[in-house]
């Protein structure tokens, strides 16, 4: 997408569409009187009468018939009372603008930045939020329909009417674009059919990412996993014809490989539940059971672009969970990579087995703090609904810093308790060190707590995105389907850690 750096006046706008924010009181907007003169005196009457809606997230599209012959339409975007306008609300509003841009097939447009200012949100913030929100809203799920004659639409170019420094505006816009594009790539991964996104193909994508951003990359195949004794991943993979993969990406920002944060993603490309088989309605949508892997890869894409001053290791365990005569079974006892044994009580509690090996490996690769991300349990939906990511931690200071990043990105995260009694139930087995399914009660806590049994004495956060990784209906920032949740928060958190190091 081209960012046109020439700051224009209204008379110099050379796109067919101009985007303008309107508030309950526009008089305080810098340049408002000039815009009224440019558009016509009837503008303020239309705002007073409600013909141009100033309510938040409401849009009014009106033809322009003035002296600028290039400009054809003005899209007025309602902001409501800007005294209470938050950055997240503005981001969501821009998401709806992105949807409208797609609807009217406007791929090149101009935005008047000052019309969206609201204390303490300045022009640079607006440029960032617009790029992020509008590109997220513009996103559309790729499909395989043979009857579609629709032309692929892209945001080709953005122009600005602004009094601010245009180079700074362009830089802010570019960062927002980077964040949004990474989320959209993560969405694409989640939305891919499982016959197209196997563990091998996920590894191929990671390798391309590594080549693009000069990451160190390691892909372990089945034979190598067997040699290492990764019984967690291998047990889940036993019923499949598709080989598993353990994917590792390393971004080294400092001379020494120290202070490394580990990002670990669950990459189960399809989950039947194994012999603890899901019902037919519960199996639809299980192509998205690799949402944790998509979040980690999306975050790594942002990290590759912005190059924070923080060392990062990303580890993804990837397989599918299928049924065959060789598939693992309830009552099996497996030995994980850490050496700990697990009594399998539920083959549909497979993601935590994959994560057990992956977090162990991440720590061996030098992670001194760690976040794992997984579509792990339906229990998190029962507890928190579809709009909140559940979390567990062993370090409140580490978690508090992460929450600050999630507030900045508008991705809601809620901490859940992990008590000694919970840990006792995870460790309760007559035949093994642990069991993988202590019960339906507290299911989210038991799932994340199981992963915590493989964390050595380092700060750790577990994120259960089973409810937030997939939207069952369209929303302000995107369509139904994969959301790319946690991509922006993970990257923002790593960027903040890098700033703290400097």
Buried (B, 14 or more C-beta within 10 A) or exposed (E): BEBBEEBBEBEEBBBBBBBBBBBBEBEEBEBBEEBBEBBEEEBBEBBEEEEBBBEBBBBBBBEBEEEBEEBBBBBBBBBBEBEEBEBBBBBBBBBBBBBBBBEBEBBBBBBBBBBBBBEEBBBBBBBBBBBBBBBBBBBBEEEEEEEEEEEEBEBEBBBBBBEBEBEEBBBBBBBBBBBBBBBBBBBBBBBBEBEEBBBBBBBBBBBEBBEEBEBEBBBBBBEEBEEBBBBBBBBBBBBBEBBBBBBBBBBBBEEEEEBBBBBBBBBBBBBBBBBBEBEEEBBEBBBBBBBBBBBBBBBBBBBBBBEBBBBBBBBBBBBBBBBEEEBBEBEBBBBBBBEBBBBBBBBBBBBBBBBBBBBBBBBBBBBBBBBBBBBBBBBBBEBBEBEBBBBBBBBEEBBEBBBEBBBBBBBBBBBBEBEEEBBEBBBEBEEBBBBBBBEEEBBBBBBBBBBBBBBEEBBBBBBBBBBBBBBEEEBBBBBEBBBBBBBBBBBBBBBBBBEEEE
